[in-house]
């Protein structure tokens, strides 16, 4: 994995049809990340961010466009984006400088994502969850996994995530849901 965020984003396969494509996928994703860091949440806010910072963005990214993406372009991007691939690429890039050392404390927690509920009238609703592993020492998320609650349970996802990190000598903190013999062993 390259130490450059741009190189990490360029490694994501562009799923969009070539017809009508004006911006490379990595440019779109980088604009979303930069906009989000600037507290631009939503399609219109991202478009406003691009308009306000047009000259600086084009100059620093080494690109030449008549204009940067519109709100509808961002909307179409998010409608089809594979968030799992983006998450893996971003977390892989972020982990380069976040080597986990023995003795570190890591917090593991799952959260439900707002506005993802399906089956509102059913007794068992489905929604998207995210489990994260956060390093107290470094102040960064070192692992992230998204899942749907009708397909997997948070307990199993956490166990898989801990196994993939291959941790030794670290202290893990969980909420009460994870008081499981299998996890503690």
C-alpha positions as YAML, in Angstrom:
chain: A
units: angstrom
residues:
- id: 1
  name: UNK
  ca: [0.00, 0.00, 0.00]
- id: 2
  name: UNK
  ca: [1.35, 3.40, -0.97]
- id: 3
  name: UNK
  ca: [1.80, 6.11, 1.64]
- id: 4
  name: UNK
  ca: [-0.14, 8.54, -0.59]
- id: 5
  name: UNK
  ca: [-3.90, 8.90, -0.14]
- id: 6
  name: UNK
  ca: [-4.22, 9.68, -3.85]
- id: 7
  name: UNK
  ca: [-2.43, 6.43, -4.77]
- id: 8
  name: UNK
  ca: [-4.73, 4.51, -2.40]
- id: 9
  name: UNK
  ca: [-7.80, 6.07, -4.05]
- id: 10
  name: UNK
  ca: [-6.40, 5.40, -7.53]
- id: 11
  name: UNK
  ca: [-6.16, 1.70, -6.65]
- id: 12
  name: UNK
  ca: [-9.97, 1.50, -6.37]
- id: 13
  name: UNK
  ca: [-11.48, 0.09, -9.56]
- id: 14
  name: UNK
  ca: [-13.75, 2.56, -11.36]
- id: 15
  name: UNK
  ca: [-17.14, 0.84, -11.68]
- id: 16
  name: UNK
  ca: [-18.75, 3.62, -13.73]
- id: 17
  name: UNK
  ca: [-19.53, 3.31, -17.43]
- id: 18
  name: UNK
  ca: [-17.01, 5.21, -19.60]
- id: 19
  name: UNK
  ca: [-19.76, 7.10, -21.45]
- id: 20
  name: UNK
  ca: [-20.16, 10.61, -20.06]
- id: 21
  name: UNK
  ca: [-17.48, 10.21, -17.40]
- id: 22
  name: UNK
  ca: [-15.76, 13.58, -16.83]
- id: 23
  name: UNK
  ca: [-13.80, 13.01, -13.64]
- id: 24
  name: UNK
  ca: [-11.63, 10.07, -12.57]
- id: 25
  name: UNK
  ca: [-13.03, 8.18, -9.58]
- id: 26
  name: UNK
  ca: [-10.04, 9.09, -7.40]
- id: 27
  name: UNK
  ca: [-10.68, 12.83, -7.98]
- id: 28
  name: UNK
  ca: [-14.33, 12.45, -6.98]
- id: 29
  name: UNK
  ca: [-13.46, 10.47, -3.84]
- id: 30
  name: UNK
  ca: [-10.71, 12.89, -2.84]
- id: 31
  name: UNK
  ca: [-13.10, 15.84, -3.24]
- id: 32
  name: UNK
  ca: [-15.58, 14.04, -0.98]
- id: 33
  name: UNK
  ca: [-12.90, 13.43, 1.67]
- id: 34
  name: UNK
  ca: [-11.60, 17.00, 1.52]
- id: 35
  name: UNK
  ca: [-15.12, 18.40, 1.58]
- id: 36
  name: UNK
  ca: [-16.08, 16.25, 4.54]
- id: 37
  name: UNK
  ca: [-12.97, 17.37, 6.42]
- id: 38
  name: UNK
  ca: [-14.18, 20.93, 5.77]
- id: 39
  name: UNK
  ca: [-17.57, 20.05, 7.32]
- id: 40
  name: UNK
  ca: [-19.39, 19.91, 3.97]
- id: 41
  name: UNK
  ca: [-22.04, 17.25, 4.52]
- id: 42
  name: UNK
  ca: [-24.43, 16.60, 1.66]
- id: 43
  name: UNK
  ca: [-24.37, 16.87, -2.10]
- id: 44
  name: UNK
  ca: [-25.03, 20.61, -2.34]
- id: 45
  name: UNK
  ca: [-22.44, 21.37, 0.34]
- id: 46
  name: UNK
  ca: [-19.85, 19.33, -1.59]
- id: 47
  name: UNK
  ca: [-20.65, 21.23, -4.79]
- id: 48
  name: UNK
  ca: [-20.32, 24.55, -2.91]
- id: 49
  name: UNK
  ca: [-16.96, 23.39, -1.52]
- id: 50
  name: UNK
  ca: [-15.73, 22.63, -5.06]
- id: 51
  name: UNK
  ca: [-16.92, 26.03, -6.35]
- id: 52
  name: UNK
  ca: [-15.29, 27.94, -3.46]
- id: 53
  name: UNK
  ca: [-11.97, 26.11, -3.76]
- id: 54
  name: UNK
  ca: [-11.93, 25.49, -7.53]
- id: 55
  name: UNK
  ca: [-8.62, 27.18, -8.31]
- id: 56
  name: UNK
  ca: [-6.69, 25.75, -5.36]
- id: 57
  name: UNK
  ca: [-8.04, 22.23, -5.87]
- id: 58
  name: UNK
  ca: [-7.20, 22.18, -9.59]
- id: 59
  name: UNK
  ca: [-3.75, 23.62, -8.91]
- id: 60
  name: UNK
  ca: [-2.83, 21.20, -6.10]
- id: 61
  name: UNK
  ca: [-4.32, 18.13, -7.77]
- id: 62
  name: UNK
  ca: [-2.72, 18.94, -11.12]
- id: 63
  name: UNK
  ca: [-6.01, 18.71, -13.01]
- id: 64
  name: UNK
  ca: [-7.71, 21.07, -15.48]
- id: 65
  name: UNK
  ca: [-11.49, 21.11, -15.65]
- id: 66
  name: UNK
  ca: [-13.90, 23.85, -16.69]
- id: 67
  name: UNK
  ca: [-15.74, 23.11, -13.47]
- id: 68
  name: UNK
  ca: [-15.68, 20.55, -10.69]
- id: 69
  name: UNK
  ca: [-18.50, 18.04, -10.01]
- id: 70
  name: UNK
  ca: [-22.06, 19.18, -9.32]
- id: 71
  name: UNK
  ca: [-24.34, 17.99, -6.54]
- id: 72
  name: UNK
  ca: [-26.09, 15.55, -8.90]
- id: 73
  name: UNK
  ca: [-22.71, 14.07, -9.91]
- id: 74
  name: UNK
  ca: [-21.90, 13.44, -6.24]
- id: 75
  name: UNK
  ca: [-25.37, 11.93, -5.74]
- id: 76
  name: UNK
  ca: [-24.89, 9.49, -8.64]
- id: 77
  name: UNK
  ca: [-21.46, 8.57, -7.28]
- id: 78
  name: UNK
  ca: [-22.87, 7.68, -3.85]
- id: 79
  name: UNK
  ca: [-25.80, 5.73, -5.29]
- id: 80
  name: UNK
  ca: [-23.47, 3.11, -6.77]
- id: 81
  name: UNK
  ca: [-20.30, 3.41, -4.67]
- id: 82
  name: UNK
  ca: [-19.01, 0.22, -3.05]
- id: 83
  name: UNK
  ca: [-18.33, 1.57, 0.43]
- id: 84
  name: UNK
  ca: [-16.60, -1.64, 1.53]
- id: 85
  name: UNK
  ca: [-13.88, -1.18, -1.13]
- id: 86
  name: UNK
  ca: [-13.50, 2.51, -0.28]
- id: 87
  name: UNK
  ca: [-13.27, 1.72, 3.43]
- id: 88
  name: UNK
  ca: [-10.65, -1.00, 2.89]
- id: 89
  name: UNK
  ca: [-8.55, 1.33, 0.75]
- id: 90
  name: UNK
  ca: [-8.83, 4.28, 3.14]
- id: 91
  name: UNK
  ca: [-8.18, 2.25, 6.30]
- id: 92
  name: UNK
  ca: [-5.26, 0.48, 4.57]
- id: 93
  name: UNK
  ca: [-3.74, 3.87, 3.81]
- id: 94
  name: UNK
  ca: [-4.41, 5.20, 7.32]
- id: 95
  name: UNK
  ca: [-2.89, 2.10, 8.98]
- id: 96
  name: UNK
  ca: [0.50, 2.75, 7.39]
- id: 97
  name: UNK
  ca: [1.30, 5.31, 10.09]
- id: 98
  name: UNK
  ca: [-0.83, 3.64, 12.77]
- id: 99
  name: UNK
  ca: [1.25, 0.61, 13.73]
- id: 100
  name: UNK
  ca: [-0.34, -0.97, 16.80]
- id: 101
  name: UNK
  ca: [2.17, -1.58, 19.58]
- id: 102
  name: UNK
  ca: [1.95, -3.88, 22.61]
- id: 103
  name: UNK
  ca: [0.34, -2.16, 25.59]
- id: 104
  name: UNK
  ca: [-1.97, 0.06, 23.50]
- id: 105
  name: UNK
  ca: [-5.63, 0.39, 24.38]
- id: 106
  name: UNK
  ca: [-8.15, -0.19, 21.59]
- id: 107
  name: UNK
  ca: [-11.87, 0.51, 21.86]
- id: 108
  name: UNK
  ca: [-14.21, -1.69, 19.81]
- id: 109
  name: UNK
  ca: [-17.75, -0.47, 19.23]
- id: 110
  name: UNK
  ca: [-20.60, -0.89, 16.80]
- id: 111
  name: UNK
  ca: [-23.00, 1.81, 15.65]
- id: 112
  name: UNK
  ca: [-26.18, 1.74, 13.59]
- id: 113
  name: UNK
  ca: [-26.24, 4.11, 10.64]
- id: 114
  name: UNK
  ca: [-29.09, 6.61, 10.64]
- id: 115
  name: UNK
  ca: [-31.64, 6.45, 7.80]
- id: 116
  name: UNK
  ca: [-30.67, 2.94, 6.63]
- id: 117
  name: UNK
  ca: [-33.68, 1.09, 8.08]
- id: 118
  name: UNK
  ca: [-35.65, -1.12, 5.71]
- id: 119
  name: UNK
  ca: [-38.82, -2.99, 6.58]
- id: 120
  name: UNK
  ca: [-40.21, -0.25, 8.80]
- id: 121
  name: UNK
  ca: [-43.45, -2.15, 9.49]
- id: 122
  name: UNK
  ca: [-41.88, -5.53, 10.17]
- id: 123
  name: UNK
  ca: [-41.09, -6.88, 13.61]
- id: 124
  name: UNK
  ca: [-37.45, -7.41, 12.61]
- id: 125
  name: UNK
  ca: [-36.07, -4.37, 10.81]
- id: 126
  name: UNK
  ca: [-32.87, -4.41, 8.78]
- id: 127
  name: UNK
  ca: [-30.30, -1.60, 8.96]
- id: 128
  name: UNK
  ca: [-26.63, -0.97, 8.27]
- id: 129
  name: UNK
  ca: [-24.14, -1.16, 11.14]
- id: 130
  name: UNK
  ca: [-20.48, -0.23, 11.37]
- id: 131
  name: UNK
  ca: [-17.97, -1.74, 13.80]
- id: 132
  name: UNK
  ca: [-14.80, 0.24, 14.44]
- id: 133
  name: UNK
  ca: [-11.57, -0.38, 16.33]
- id: 134
  name: UNK
  ca: [-10.21, 2.88, 17.72]
- id: 135
  name: UNK
  ca: [-6.69, 3.45, 19.07]
- id: 136
  name: UNK
  ca: [-6.76, 5.65, 22.20]
- id: 137
  name: UNK
  ca: [-3.05, 6.36, 21.91]
- id: 138
  name: UNK
  ca: [-3.00, 7.44, 18.26]
- id: 139
  name: UNK
  ca: [-6.51, 8.89, 18.10]
- id: 140
  name: UNK
  ca: [-7.41, 7.07, 14.87]
- id: 141
  name: UNK
  ca: [-9.68, 4.26, 13.74]
- id: 142
  name: UNK
  ca: [-7.41, 1.35, 12.81]
- id: 143
  name: UNK
  ca: [-10.12, -0.96, 11.45]
- id: 144
  name: UNK
  ca: [-13.68, -0.59, 10.22]
- id: 145
  name: UNK
  ca: [-16.26, -3.09, 9.02]
- id: 146
  name: UNK
  ca: [-19.76, -2.47, 7.66]
- id: 147
  name: UNK
  ca: [-22.53, -5.07, 7.82]
- id: 148
  name: UNK
  ca: [-26.31, -5.45, 7.69]
- id: 149
  name: UNK
  ca: [-27.94, -6.77, 10.84]
- id: 150
  name: UNK
  ca: [-30.14, -9.27, 8.97]
- id: 151
  name: UNK
  ca: [-27.03, -10.95, 7.51]
- id: 152
  name: UNK
  ca: [-24.55, -10.89, 10.42]
- id: 153
  name: UNK
  ca: [-24.46, -10.09, 14.12]
- id: 154
  name: UNK
  ca: [-22.19, -7.49, 15.68]
- id: 155
  name: UNK
  ca: [-20.64, -10.19, 17.88]
- id: 156
  name: UNK
  ca: [-19.47, -12.26, 14.89]
- id: 157
  name: UNK
  ca: [-18.24, -9.20, 12.96]
- id: 158
  name: UNK
  ca: [-16.19, -8.04, 15.97]
- id: 159
  name: UNK
  ca: [-14.66, -11.50, 16.35]
- id: 160
  name: UNK
  ca: [-13.69, -11.55, 12.65]
- id: 161
  name: UNK
  ca: [-12.28, -8.02, 12.84]
- id: 162
  name: UNK
  ca: [-10.13, -8.86, 15.88]
- id: 163
  name: UNK
  ca: [-8.79, -11.98, 14.14]
- id: 164
  name: UNK
  ca: [-7.84, -10.06, 10.98]
- id: 165
  name: UNK
  ca: [-5.90, -7.47, 13.01]
- id: 166
  name: UNK
  ca: [-3.71, -10.21, 14.57]
- id: 167
  name: UNK
  ca: [-3.28, -8.27, 17.82]
- id: 168
  name: UNK
  ca: [-0.90, -9.29, 20.61]
- id: 169
  name: UNK
  ca: [-0.28, -7.56, 23.91]
- id: 170
  name: UNK
  ca: [-2.99, -4.92, 23.50]
- id: 171
  name: UNK
  ca: [-5.91, -4.07, 25.78]
- id: 172
  name: UNK
  ca: [-9.31, -4.22, 24.10]
- id: 173
  name: UNK
  ca: [-12.38, -2.48, 25.52]
- id: 174
  name: UNK
  ca: [-15.93, -3.46, 24.52]
- id: 175
  name: UNK
  ca: [-19.48, -2.74, 25.61]
- id: 176
  name: UNK
  ca: [-21.49, -5.35, 27.53]
- id: 177
  name: UNK
  ca: [-22.76, -7.01, 24.33]
- id: 178
  name: UNK
  ca: [-19.33, -8.59, 23.85]
- id: 179
  name: UNK
  ca: [-19.03, -10.38, 27.21]
- id: 180
  name: UNK
  ca: [-18.56, -13.69, 25.40]
- id: 181
  name: UNK
  ca: [-16.33, -16.59, 26.43]
- id: 182
  name: UNK
  ca: [-15.14, -17.09, 22.84]
- id: 183
  name: UNK
  ca: [-14.01, -13.47, 22.52]
- id: 184
  name: UNK
  ca: [-12.22, -13.40, 25.88]
- id: 185
  name: UNK
  ca: [-10.18, -16.54, 25.19]
...
